[in-house]
Amino acid sequence: MSKEITVGDALVRTLEQQAVSAVYGVISIHNLPIADALGRRGSPRFVPARGEAGAVTMADAHGRQTGLGVALTSTGAGAGNAVGALLEALNAGTPLLHITGQVERQYLGRDAGFIHETQDQLGFLRACCKGAYRVTSAEQAVPIVRRAIREAMTAPMGPVSVEIPIDLQGALFDGFLPSAPVAPARPPALANCRVQALAQRLRTATRPLLWVGGGALGAGDAVRRLADAGLPVISSTHGRGIVPDSHPRSLRAFHNAEAVEALFAQSDLLIVAGSKLRSNETKTYSLALPEPLVQIDIDPAACHRNYRADEFIEGDCGEVLTALADCFDGESLADGQYDGDISSAIAQAEQKLRAQMGPYAVLCDAVRAALPADGLFVRDITMSGSTWGSRLLPIEFPNTNIHSLAGAIGMGLPMAIGSAVAQPGRKVLGLVGDGGLMLGVGEIATMVQENLDLTLLVMNDGGYGVMRGIQRNHFSDRQYYNTLLTPQFTTLADSMGLKHWQIRDASQASELLFQAVSHAGPALVEVDMACFGELKFAGPPQRKLF
């Protein structure tokens, strides 16, 4: 039993019970009782972001690494600032708890001009989250937060917001706190006959393929066993590392390479596990995928979402693929000719991409050589991230290639910060562009203040290089609004006591990146792209843009 406990203290104890290691946020008059409880208890760690968008994005990255991210924002405009980051977490399927304030219940919904008041905050939170709830009594605060945690952690996972009026956050109540952490809801029972039937499909297919996405991130062991048995694997960018890029049957994320498309045309079975088959990975859903197509997903609504499925198996990808791999213990699906074609397709795709990258292929190799094997590579939506960062850079482990799924720029730095806080024993390298970085440049101060083992690699081309490529592709020589005033990042780093390097040509890349990554603590490396060379980029792989 717990007598006379405040709602703020009760929430913090609930987070401790859930083994939450960090809360990211911006303190405000409308969340101060909760922040005060965090400060008095000293646990979980509070990471003070410079903006709500950054705080929620940090919590997003933290949730991808640990199973639950937590963010604390103010109400009204503060909660509104978090909307883009919540949309990203929803796209990525990140388990995230967003706690926000609300005006006093006495003034709620009255259009009284109360400070931070906004029209229908719960409505816009519901629009960008898996769920959103309001606490209306002190006794219900912990139960509703626990419900939100369970909902966030239950597949298909996603962000859940809870708004707590300020007059409740410091309120005392006489009640009890649950004694056990929240667990996600159990997935539906798997019918063994469905797996046996799928195994038989595999045995009769001559050129089967497995496509894995973010929903299969926990199925790495099963996917590797299937690959070892002879099943080639192609990954969404979110699913990279589920099977190591070094595996001879990994097609990596080369789904838009001509040589891999030729393999699709020859395939007689495609199993899609936990992937939405996103537009940028299927040329706006025009990529011809093999048939029959068998889809595995925890979400029953995923069936036929973007491609017609010939069969749908509802279940957890880890459970289904493990049962499928068990069917092939001691049995081989391998075909020497097929293996040779897989190897040839990968070699052709990589060679073509390296030729396109020019000197940036050298930079990519330098990043891989400098970053430890278990290091985390976090990338923003930028030219380098969308070309060599998403496909050429080798990825060996799941959840080590972190990026925006919704496609918004500006999330690279806060994602890198959240990753570094979540995994304090592992090196993080964050790849950002100068344009995207300026959306949240203040978070550099967060990186320095928290003394994170994070190297920020800034690709500086003086504007929006992605848009230059798209405009060049669609508007010939017409270029508008993509050149931006860019600060001297090394001078900015000096003003914060941040150690820094600058790379101006490919010959410097290996040595300087090794120095920066070897530095224990925050560091910044700026690549002067005007001096480094041209990076050829013509826009996303879409069938059409307009």
LOTORPA-936601 format. One record per residue (C-alpha): z, y, x; residue number from 1. Coordinates in steps of 0.1 Angstrom, whole numbers, padded with zeros to 4 digits, m for minus. Example, Ala and Ser with C-alpha at 12.3 -4.5 7.8 and 13.67 -1.06 7.14 Angstrom:
+-------+-------+-------+-----+
:     w :     v :     u :   n :
+-------+-------+-------+-----+
:  0078 : m0045 :  0123 :   1 :
:  0071 : m0011 :  0137 :   2 :
+-------+-------+-------+-----+
***
This chain:
+-------+-------+-------+-----+
:     w :     v :     u :   n :
+-------+-------+-------+-----+
:  0000 :  0000 :  0000 :   1 :
: m0007 :  0036 :  0011 :   2 :
:  0014 :  0064 : m0003 :   3 :
:  0002 :  0100 : m0005 :   4 :
: m0029 :  0097 :  0016 :   5 :
: m0056 :  0124 :  0015 :   6 :
: m0092 :  0115 :  0006 :   7 :
: m0103 :  0126 :  0040 :   8 :
: m0079 :  0103 :  0058 :   9 :
: m0088 :  0075 :  0035 :  10 :
: m0125 :  0079 :  0043 :  11 :
: m0119 :  0079 :  0080 :  12 :
: m0098 :  0048 :  0078 :  13 :
: m0126 :  0032 :  0058 :  14 :
: m0150 :  0040 :  0086 :  15 :
: m0126 :  0026 :  0112 :  16 :
: m0123 : m0006 :  0092 :  17 :
: m0161 : m0008 :  0091 :  18 :
: m0161 : m0006 :  0130 :  19 :
: m0181 :  0027 :  0129 :  20 :
: m0181 :  0040 :  0164 :  21 :
: m0195 :  0075 :  0158 :  22 :
: m0201 :  0101 :  0131 :  23 :
: m0228 :  0128 :  0136 :  24 :
: m0225 :  0161 :  0118 :  25 :
: m0221 :  0198 :  0115 :  26 :
: m0187 :  0210 :  0103 :  27 :
: m0185 :  0234 :  0074 :  28 :
: m0161 :  0248 :  0049 :  29 :
: m0174 :  0221 :  0025 :  30 :
: m0166 :  0191 :  0048 :  31 :
: m0137 :  0205 :  0068 :  32 :
: m0109 :  0182 :  0054 :  33 :
: m0130 :  0151 :  0064 :  34 :
: m0137 :  0166 :  0098 :  35 :
: m0100 :  0175 :  0102 :  36 :
: m0091 :  0138 :  0095 :  37 :
: m0116 :  0127 :  0121 :  38 :
: m0102 :  0151 :  0146 :  39 :
: m0066 :  0141 :  0140 :  40 :
: m0073 :  0104 :  0142 :  41 :
: m0097 :  0108 :  0172 :  42 :
: m0118 :  0079 :  0158 :  43 :
: m0146 :  0074 :  0151 :  44 :
: m0161 :  0097 :  0177 :  45 :
: m0175 :  0129 :  0162 :  46 :
: m0208 :  0141 :  0177 :  47 :
: m0214 :  0178 :  0168 :  48 :
: m0251 :  0182 :  0163 :  49 :
: m0267 :  0217 :  0162 :  50 :
: m0283 :  0211 :  0128 :  51 :
: m0281 :  0187 :  0099 :  52 :
: m0316 :  0174 :  0104 :  53 :
: m0306 :  0164 :  0139 :  54 :
: m0273 :  0149 :  0128 :  55 :
: m0288 :  0126 :  0102 :  56 :
: m0316 :  0116 :  0127 :  57 :
: m0290 :  0107 :  0153 :  58 :
: m0272 :  0086 :  0127 :  59 :
: m0305 :  0070 :  0118 :  60 :
: m0311 :  0058 :  0154 :  61 :
: m0274 :  0048 :  0156 :  62 :
: m0278 :  0027 :  0125 :  63 :
: m0309 :  0009 :  0139 :  64 :
: m0288 : m0001 :  0169 :  65 :
: m0255 : m0011 :  0153 :  66 :
: m0261 : m0019 :  0116 :  67 :
: m0247 :  0013 :  0101 :  68 :
: m0251 :  0050 :  0110 :  69 :
: m0229 :  0077 :  0095 :  70 :
: m0237 :  0114 :  0091 :  71 :
: m0215 :  0143 :  0077 :  72 :
: m0232 :  0174 :  0064 :  73 :
: m0222 :  0204 :  0043 :  74 :
: m0234 :  0210 :  0008 :  75 :
: m0263 :  0230 : m0006 :  76 :
: m0286 :  0242 :  0022 :  77 :
: m0267 :  0220 :  0046 :  78 :
: m0275 :  0189 :  0026 :  79 :
: m0310 :  0202 :  0021 :  80 :
: m0316 :  0205 :  0058 :  81 :
: m0310 :  0168 :  0060 :  82 :
: m0337 :  0158 :  0035 :  83 :
: m0365 :  0152 :  0061 :  84 :
: m0342 :  0130 :  0082 :  85 :
: m0331 :  0110 :  0051 :  86 :
: m0368 :  0104 :  0042 :  87 :
: m0374 :  0091 :  0077 :  88 :
: m0344 :  0067 :  0074 :  89 :
: m0357 :  0056 :  0040 :  90 :
: m0392 :  0048 :  0055 :  91 :
: m0376 :  0030 :  0084 :  92 :
: m0352 :  0010 :  0062 :  93 :
: m0322 :  0022 :  0082 :  94 :
: m0287 :  0014 :  0070 :  95 :
: m0272 :  0049 :  0069 :  96 :
: m0242 :  0065 :  0051 :  97 :
: m0247 :  0102 :  0045 :  98 :
: m0215 :  0120 :  0034 :  99 :
: m0219 :  0155 :  0021 : 100 :
: m0197 :  0181 :  0005 : 101 :
: m0200 :  0197 : m0030 : 102 :
: m0186 :  0228 : m0045 : 103 :
: m0153 :  0227 : m0064 : 104 :
: m0155 :  0206 : m0096 : 105 :
: m0145 :  0237 : m0116 : 106 :
: m0176 :  0255 : m0106 : 107 :
: m0200 :  0226 : m0103 : 108 :
: m0232 :  0230 : m0124 : 109 :
: m0223 :  0264 : m0137 : 110 :
: m0247 :  0285 : m0117 : 111 :
: m0217 :  0306 : m0108 : 112 :
: m0230 :  0318 : m0074 : 113 :
: m0203 :  0298 : m0057 : 114 :
: m0209 :  0296 : m0019 : 115 :
: m0233 :  0268 : m0009 : 116 :
: m0240 :  0260 : m0045 : 117 :
: m0274 :  0245 : m0053 : 118 :
: m0292 :  0233 : m0083 : 119 :
: m0291 :  0195 : m0087 : 120 :
: m0281 :  0185 : m0052 : 121 :
: m0276 :  0149 : m0064 : 122 :
: m0312 :  0149 : m0077 : 123 :
: m0328 :  0158 : m0045 : 124 :
: m0306 :  0133 : m0026 : 125 :
: m0317 :  0106 : m0050 : 126 :
: m0353 :  0115 : m0043 : 127 :
: m0350 :  0109 : m0005 : 128 :
: m0324 :  0080 : m0004 : 129 :
: m0320 :  0045 : m0016 : 130 :
: m0291 :  0057 : m0037 : 131 :
: m0269 :  0088 : m0042 : 132 :
: m0235 :  0091 : m0058 : 133 :
: m0209 :  0117 : m0066 : 134 :
: m0171 :  0112 : m0063 : 135 :
: m0153 :  0126 : m0094 : 136 :
: m0117 :  0116 : m0086 : 137 :
: m0096 :  0111 : m0055 : 138 :
: m0089 :  0074 : m0065 : 139 :
: m0126 :  0067 : m0066 : 140 :
: m0136 :  0081 : m0032 : 141 :
: m0131 :  0050 : m0012 : 142 :
: m0146 :  0026 : m0038 : 143 :
: m0177 :  0047 : m0041 : 144 :
: m0181 :  0050 : m0003 : 145 :
: m0177 :  0012 :  0000 : 146 :
: m0203 :  0007 : m0026 : 147 :
: m0226 :  0031 : m0007 : 148 :
: m0220 :  0012 :  0026 : 149 :
: m0229 : m0021 :  0009 : 150 :
: m0260 : m0007 : m0007 : 151 :
: m0271 :  0009 :  0026 : 152 :
: m0266 : m0024 :  0045 : 153 :
: m0282 : m0047 :  0019 : 154 :
: m0319 : m0055 :  0025 : 155 :
: m0341 : m0037 :  0019 : 156 :
: m0318 : m0013 :  0037 : 157 :
: m0319 :  0024 :  0035 : 158 :
: m0298 :  0057 :  0035 : 159 :
: m0273 :  0063 :  0007 : 160 :
: m0257 :  0097 :  0001 : 161 :
: m0222 :  0104 : m0013 : 162 :
: m0212 :  0139 : m0023 : 163 :
: m0175 :  0147 : m0024 : 164 :
: m0164 :  0180 : m0040 : 165 :
: m0143 :  0201 : m0016 : 166 :
: m0113 :  0202 : m0039 : 167 :
: m0111 :  0163 : m0037 : 168 :
: m0115 :  0160 :  0001 : 169 :
: m0080 :  0171 :  0009 : 170 :
: m0065 :  0158 : m0023 : 171 :
: m0036 :  0134 : m0021 : 172 :
: m0036 :  0102 : m0041 : 173 :
: m0012 :  0073 : m0044 : 174 :
: m0032 :  0041 : m0041 : 175 :
: m0042 :  0013 : m0018 : 176 :
: m0070 :  0008 :  0007 : 177 :
: m0090 : m0024 :  0008 : 178 :
: m0081 : m0046 :  0038 : 179 :
: m0116 : m0060 :  0047 : 180 :
: m0148 : m0043 :  0057 : 181 :
: m0178 : m0042 :  0034 : 182 :
: m0205 : m0069 :  0038 : 183 :
: m0241 : m0067 :  0026 : 184 :
: m0250 : m0085 : m0005 : 185 :
: m0263 : m0120 :  0002 : 186 :
: m0301 : m0126 : m0001 : 187 :
: m0315 : m0150 : m0027 : 188 :
: m0313 : m0187 : m0020 : 189 :
: m0344 : m0200 : m0002 : 190 :
: m0362 : m0229 : m0018 : 191 :
: m0370 : m0254 :  0010 : 192 :
: m0401 : m0267 : m0008 : 193 :
: m0417 : m0232 : m0003 : 194 :
: m0411 : m0234 :  0035 : 195 :
: m0425 : m0270 :  0036 : 196 :
: m0456 : m0259 :  0018 : 197 :
: m0461 : m0230 :  0042 : 198 :
: m0456 : m0253 :  0072 : 199 :
: m0484 : m0275 :  0057 : 200 :
: m0507 : m0245 :  0054 : 201 :
: m0500 : m0238 :  0091 : 202 :
: m0508 : m0274 :  0101 : 203 :
: m0542 : m0273 :  0083 : 204 :
: m0552 : m0238 :  0096 : 205 :
: m0574 : m0237 :  0127 : 206 :
: m0567 : m0201 :  0137 : 207 :
: m0535 : m0188 :  0120 : 208 :
: m0518 : m0155 :  0128 : 209 :
: m0483 : m0141 :  0122 : 210 :
: m0479 : m0103 :  0116 : 211 :
: m0443 : m0092 :  0120 : 212 :
: m0428 : m0058 :  0110 : 213 :
: m0394 : m0041 :  0110 : 214 :
: m0381 : m0064 :  0083 : 215 :
: m0383 : m0092 :  0109 : 216 :
: m0363 : m0075 :  0136 : 217 :
: m0335 : m0100 :  0133 : 218 :
: m0359 : m0130 :  0134 : 219 :
: m0367 : m0128 :  0172 : 220 :
: m0356 : m0163 :  0181 : 221 :
: m0376 : m0179 :  0152 : 222 :
: m0407 : m0159 :  0160 : 223 :
: m0405 : m0168 :  0197 : 224 :
: m0402 : m0205 :  0187 : 225 :
: m0433 : m0202 :  0165 : 226 :
: m0452 : m0185 :  0193 : 227 :
: m0441 : m0212 :  0218 : 228 :
: m0454 : m0238 :  0193 : 229 :
: m0488 : m0221 :  0193 : 230 :
: m0488 : m0194 :  0166 : 231 :
: m0502 : m0160 :  0179 : 232 :
: m0481 : m0130 :  0168 : 233 :
: m0492 : m0094 :  0162 : 234 :
: m0466 : m0067 :  0156 : 235 :
: m0463 : m0034 :  0137 : 236 :
: m0451 : m0007 :  0160 : 237 :
: m0417 : m0010 :  0144 : 238 :
: m0416 : m0047 :  0151 : 239 :
: m0426 : m0046 :  0188 : 240 :
: m0404 : m0067 :  0210 : 241 :
: m0396 : m0093 :  0183 : 242 :
: m0418 : m0115 :  0205 : 243 :
: m0420 : m0101 :  0241 : 244 :
: m0453 : m0084 :  0250 : 245 :
: m0453 : m0107 :  0281 : 246 :
: m0456 : m0138 :  0258 : 247 :
: m0491 : m0152 :  0262 : 248 :
: m0495 : m0154 :  0224 : 249 :
: m0484 : m0118 :  0217 : 250 :
: m0512 : m0096 :  0205 : 251 :
: m0487 : m0067 :  0208 : 252 :
: m0496 : m0038 :  0185 : 253 :
: m0533 : m0038 :  0191 : 254 :
: m0542 : m0042 :  0154 : 255 :
: m0569 : m0015 :  0156 : 256 :
: m0586 : m0028 :  0188 : 257 :
: m0621 : m0041 :  0182 : 258 :
: m0614 : m0074 :  0201 : 259 :
: m0583 : m0080 :  0179 : 260 :
: m0603 : m0072 :  0147 : 261 :
: m0628 : m0098 :  0158 : 262 :
: m0599 : m0124 :  0159 : 263 :
: m0589 : m0113 :  0124 : 264 :
: m0625 : m0121 :  0113 : 265 :
: m0622 : m0157 :  0127 : 266 :
: m0587 : m0164 :  0113 : 267 :
: m0581 : m0186 :  0083 : 268 :
: m0544 : m0178 :  0076 : 269 :
: m0523 : m0147 :  0080 : 270 :
: m0485 : m0148 :  0075 : 271 :
: m0471 : m0113 :  0071 : 272 :
: m0433 : m0111 :  0076 : 273 :
: m0413 : m0079 :  0068 : 274 :
: m0442 : m0055 :  0072 : 275 :
: m0455 : m0028 :  0048 : 276 :
: m0489 : m0030 :  0066 : 277 :
: m0488 :  0008 :  0070 : 278 :
: m0518 :  0031 :  0068 : 279 :
: m0520 :  0040 :  0105 : 280 :
: m0519 :  0003 :  0114 : 281 :
: m0546 : m0008 :  0089 : 282 :
: m0570 :  0022 :  0090 : 283 :
: m0557 :  0034 :  0057 : 284 :
: m0557 : m0002 :  0043 : 285 :
: m0594 : m0007 :  0051 : 286 :
: m0587 : m0032 :  0079 : 287 :
: m0601 : m0066 :  0069 : 288 :
: m0571 : m0090 :  0071 : 289 :
: m0575 : m0128 :  0072 : 290 :
: m0573 : m0148 :  0041 : 291 :
: m0553 : m0166 :  0027 : 292 :
: m0525 : m0141 :  0032 : 293 :
: m0489 : m0153 :  0028 : 294 :
: m0463 : m0126 :  0025 : 295 :
: m0426 : m0129 :  0033 : 296 :
: m0402 : m0101 :  0023 : 297 :
: m0367 : m0096 :  0010 : 298 :
: m0380 : m0071 : m0015 : 299 :
: m0398 : m0087 : m0045 : 300 :
: m0416 : m0054 : m0051 : 301 :
: m0433 : m0058 : m0017 : 302 :
: m0457 : m0084 : m0031 : 303 :
: m0493 : m0070 : m0033 : 304 :
: m0480 : m0035 : m0022 : 305 :
: m0509 : m0027 :  0000 : 306 :
: m0529 : m0060 :  0003 : 307 :
: m0533 : m0088 : m0022 : 308 :
: m0511 : m0117 : m0013 : 309 :
: m0522 : m0153 : m0020 : 310 :
: m0486 : m0164 : m0019 : 311 :
: m0453 : m0145 : m0018 : 312 :
: m0420 : m0159 : m0005 : 313 :
: m0390 : m0138 : m0014 : 314 :
: m0363 : m0141 :  0012 : 315 :
: m0347 : m0128 :  0044 : 316 :
: m0374 : m0130 :  0072 : 317 :
: m0349 : m0144 :  0097 : 318 :
: m0339 : m0172 :  0073 : 319 :
: m0375 : m0181 :  0062 : 320 :
: m0390 : m0180 :  0097 : 321 :
: m0361 : m0200 :  0112 : 322 :
: m0367 : m0227 :  0085 : 323 :
: m0404 : m0226 :  0093 : 324 :
: m0398 : m0229 :  0131 : 325 :
: m0375 : m0259 :  0124 : 326 :
: m0405 : m0276 :  0109 : 327 :
: m0423 : m0276 :  0142 : 328 :
: m0396 : m0287 :  0166 : 329 :
: m0414 : m0310 :  0190 : 330 :
: m0447 : m0303 :  0173 : 331 :
: m0475 : m0282 :  0187 : 332 :
: m0500 : m0259 :  0170 : 333 :
: m0515 : m0249 :  0203 : 334 :
: m0553 : m0248 :  0208 : 335 :
: m0566 : m0241 :  0243 : 336 :
: m0598 : m0223 :  0231 : 337 :
: m0577 : m0201 :  0207 : 338 :
: m0552 : m0193 :  0235 : 339 :
: m0581 : m0182 :  0257 : 340 :
: m0595 : m0160 :  0230 : 341 :
: m0561 : m0144 :  0225 : 342 :
: m0557 : m0137 :  0262 : 343 :
: m0593 : m0122 :  0263 : 344 :
: m0587 : m0100 :  0233 : 345 :
: m0555 : m0085 :  0248 : 346 :
: m0572 : m0079 :  0282 : 347 :
: m0601 : m0061 :  0265 : 348 :
: m0578 : m0040 :  0243 : 349 :
: m0556 : m0030 :  0272 : 350 :
: m0585 : m0022 :  0295 : 351 :
: m0602 :  0000 :  0269 : 352 :
: m0569 :  0019 :  0262 : 353 :
: m0563 :  0024 :  0300 : 354 :
: m0598 :  0038 :  0304 : 355 :
: m0591 :  0062 :  0275 : 356 :
: m0557 :  0073 :  0290 : 357 :
: m0570 :  0081 :  0325 : 358 :
: m0540 :  0094 :  0346 : 359 :
: m0516 :  0089 :  0317 : 360 :
: m0519 :  0051 :  0322 : 361 :
: m0503 :  0058 :  0356 : 362 :
: m0475 :  0077 :  0339 : 363 :
: m0470 :  0049 :  0314 : 364 :
: m0466 :  0024 :  0343 : 365 :
: m0442 :  0047 :  0360 : 366 :
: m0420 :  0049 :  0329 : 367 :
: m0419 :  0011 :  0326 : 368 :
: m0411 :  0007 :  0363 : 369 :
: m0383 :  0033 :  0362 : 370 :
: m0367 :  0022 :  0329 : 371 :
: m0344 : m0008 :  0332 : 372 :
: m0354 : m0040 :  0314 : 373 :
: m0328 : m0035 :  0287 : 374 :
: m0334 :  0003 :  0285 : 375 :
: m0343 :  0020 :  0252 : 376 :
: m0376 :  0039 :  0249 : 377 :
: m0375 :  0065 :  0221 : 378 :
: m0406 :  0085 :  0213 : 379 :
: m0415 :  0114 :  0191 : 380 :
: m0447 :  0117 :  0171 : 381 :
: m0468 :  0132 :  0200 : 382 :
: m0501 :  0124 :  0217 : 383 :
: m0484 :  0104 :  0244 : 384 :
: m0462 :  0086 :  0219 : 385 :
: m0490 :  0077 :  0196 : 386 :
: m0513 :  0064 :  0224 : 387 :
: m0497 :  0048 :  0254 : 388 :
: m0461 :  0050 :  0240 : 389 :
: m0469 :  0029 :  0209 : 390 :
: m0493 :  0004 :  0224 : 391 :
: m0497 :  0004 :  0262 : 392 :
: m0461 :  0006 :  0273 : 393 :
: m0448 : m0031 :  0275 : 394 :
: m0419 : m0038 :  0252 : 395 :
: m0399 : m0070 :  0257 : 396 :
: m0370 : m0068 :  0233 : 397 :
: m0366 : m0057 :  0196 : 398 :
: m0351 : m0024 :  0188 : 399 :
: m0360 : m0010 :  0222 : 400 :
: m0390 :  0010 :  0210 : 401 :
: m0375 :  0036 :  0186 : 402 :
: m0397 :  0061 :  0167 : 403 :
: m0404 :  0079 :  0135 : 404 :
: m0418 :  0057 :  0108 : 405 :
: m0425 :  0085 :  0083 : 406 :
: m0447 :  0103 :  0109 : 407 :
: m0427 :  0136 :  0112 : 408 :
: m0425 :  0154 :  0145 : 409 :
: m0393 :  0167 :  0160 : 410 :
: m0372 :  0135 :  0157 : 411 :
: m0375 :  0122 :  0192 : 412 :
: m0346 :  0140 :  0208 : 413 :
: m0320 :  0134 :  0181 : 414 :
: m0331 :  0098 :  0179 : 415 :
: m0327 :  0095 :  0216 : 416 :
: m0292 :  0110 :  0213 : 417 :
: m0282 :  0086 :  0186 : 418 :
: m0295 :  0057 :  0206 : 419 :
: m0276 :  0068 :  0237 : 420 :
: m0243 :  0072 :  0218 : 421 :
: m0248 :  0038 :  0200 : 422 :
: m0256 :  0020 :  0233 : 423 :
: m0235 :  0037 :  0260 : 424 :
: m0242 :  0010 :  0286 : 425 :
: m0279 :  0012 :  0284 : 426 :
: m0303 :  0038 :  0298 : 427 :
: m0323 :  0058 :  0272 : 428 :
: m0356 :  0075 :  0279 : 429 :
: m0368 :  0099 :  0252 : 430 :
: m0405 :  0109 :  0251 : 431 :
: m0412 :  0142 :  0233 : 432 :
: m0439 :  0168 :  0230 : 433 :
: m0432 :  0205 :  0235 : 434 :
: m0442 :  0213 :  0200 : 435 :
: m0420 :  0187 :  0184 : 436 :
: m0391 :  0195 :  0207 : 437 :
: m0390 :  0231 :  0195 : 438 :
: m0381 :  0219 :  0160 : 439 :
: m0347 :  0209 :  0173 : 440 :
: m0345 :  0223 :  0208 : 441 :
: m0308 :  0231 :  0203 : 442 :
: m0300 :  0194 :  0204 : 443 :
: m0306 :  0196 :  0242 : 444 :
: m0271 :  0212 :  0242 : 445 :
: m0258 :  0182 :  0222 : 446 :
: m0272 :  0159 :  0249 : 447 :
: m0256 :  0178 :  0277 : 448 :
: m0222 :  0184 :  0259 : 449 :
: m0219 :  0147 :  0251 : 450 :
: m0229 :  0138 :  0288 : 451 :
: m0253 :  0111 :  0276 : 452 :
: m0271 :  0088 :  0299 : 453 :
: m0304 :  0100 :  0286 : 454 :
: m0336 :  0111 :  0304 : 455 :
: m0358 :  0135 :  0283 : 456 :
: m0395 :  0133 :  0292 : 457 :
: m0412 :  0165 :  0278 : 458 :
: m0450 :  0163 :  0276 : 459 :
: m0459 :  0200 :  0277 : 460 :
: m0494 :  0210 :  0267 : 461 :
: m0485 :  0243 :  0251 : 462 :
: m0488 :  0234 :  0215 : 463 :
: m0497 :  0206 :  0190 : 464 :
: m0520 :  0183 :  0210 : 465 :
: m0522 :  0158 :  0181 : 466 :
: m0536 :  0185 :  0158 : 467 :
: m0561 :  0196 :  0185 : 468 :
: m0575 :  0161 :  0185 : 469 :
: m0577 :  0159 :  0148 : 470 :
: m0593 :  0193 :  0144 : 471 :
: m0618 :  0184 :  0172 : 472 :
: m0627 :  0152 :  0154 : 473 :
: m0631 :  0168 :  0119 : 474 :
: m0640 :  0204 :  0126 : 475 :
: m0662 :  0203 :  0157 : 476 :
: m0652 :  0232 :  0179 : 477 :
: m0630 :  0250 :  0154 : 478 :
: m0594 :  0251 :  0166 : 479 :
: m0566 :  0270 :  0147 : 480 :
: m0528 :  0274 :  0149 : 481 :
: m0522 :  0247 :  0175 : 482 :
: m0514 :  0268 :  0205 : 483 :
: m0478 :  0278 :  0207 : 484 :
: m0456 :  0300 :  0229 : 485 :
: m0436 :  0274 :  0249 : 486 :
: m0404 :  0282 :  0269 : 487 :
: m0400 :  0272 :  0305 : 488 :
: m0381 :  0240 :  0300 : 489 :
: m0368 :  0238 :  0335 : 490 :
: m0353 :  0273 :  0331 : 491 :
: m0338 :  0262 :  0298 : 492 :
: m0323 :  0232 :  0315 : 493 :
: m0308 :  0254 :  0342 : 494 :
: m0291 :  0275 :  0316 : 495 :
: m0273 :  0244 :  0304 : 496 :
: m0266 :  0229 :  0338 : 497 :
: m0291 :  0201 :  0330 : 498 :
: m0306 :  0184 :  0360 : 499 :
: m0344 :  0185 :  0359 : 500 :
: m0377 :  0176 :  0375 : 501 :
: m0413 :  0186 :  0369 : 502 :
: m0444 :  0164 :  0373 : 503 :
: m0478 :  0180 :  0378 : 504 :
: m0500 :  0151 :  0388 : 505 :
: m0501 :  0113 :  0387 : 506 :
: m0492 :  0109 :  0424 : 507 :
: m0457 :  0123 :  0416 : 508 :
: m0450 :  0102 :  0385 : 509 :
: m0435 :  0071 :  0400 : 510 :
: m0411 :  0088 :  0425 : 511 :
: m0399 :  0116 :  0403 : 512 :
: m0394 :  0094 :  0372 : 513 :
: m0374 :  0069 :  0393 : 514 :
: m0352 :  0098 :  0405 : 515 :
: m0346 :  0111 :  0370 : 516 :
: m0339 :  0078 :  0354 : 517 :
: m0316 :  0068 :  0383 : 518 :
: m0295 :  0099 :  0377 : 519 :
: m0264 :  0089 :  0358 : 520 :
: m0262 :  0113 :  0329 : 521 :
: m0285 :  0137 :  0310 : 522 :
: m0317 :  0148 :  0327 : 523 :
: m0350 :  0164 :  0318 : 524 :
: m0385 :  0157 :  0332 : 525 :
: m0413 :  0181 :  0322 : 526 :
: m0449 :  0169 :  0326 : 527 :
: m0473 :  0199 :  0330 : 528 :
: m0502 :  0184 :  0311 : 529 :
: m0526 :  0212 :  0320 : 530 :
: m0523 :  0202 :  0357 : 531 :
: m0518 :  0164 :  0351 : 532 :
: m0551 :  0159 :  0334 : 533 :
: m0568 :  0154 :  0300 : 534 :
: m0553 :  0130 :  0275 : 535 :
: m0581 :  0119 :  0251 : 536 :
: m0569 :  0117 :  0215 : 537 :
: m0590 :  0120 :  0184 : 538 :
: m0564 :  0115 :  0157 : 539 :
: m0547 :  0086 :  0139 : 540 :
: m0567 :  0054 :  0132 : 541 :
: m0575 :  0062 :  0096 : 542 :
: m0606 :  0054 :  0076 : 543 :
: m0607 :  0090 :  0063 : 544 :
: m0585 :  0121 :  0066 : 545 :
: m0595 :  0141 :  0035 : 546 :
+-------+-------+-------+-----+
***
